[in-house]
Amino acid sequence: MVLTINGEEYSFPHPITVSELVSSFSLAKKQIALERNGVVVPRSQFSRICLQNSDKIEIITAVGGG
């Protein structure tokens, strides 16, 4: 399975959930926004949504500061 994540292609050996994707990038405990094919995915849905081949994912991390 191939996903485009923030403009780069990544291969995965099998379908994964959004939650598994986030964990694979060590972002599970960070404040992020995730978009799948142009639609924002609420964090409450991360474990329910299984990604499909050719999905386009955008992940934005929040940066604190003042």
Beta strands, then each sheet from edge to edge (+ up, - down):
strand 1: 2-5
strand 2: 8-11
strand 3: 32-36
strand 4: 39-41
strand 5: 56-61
sheet 1: 2+ 1- 5- 3+ 4-
end
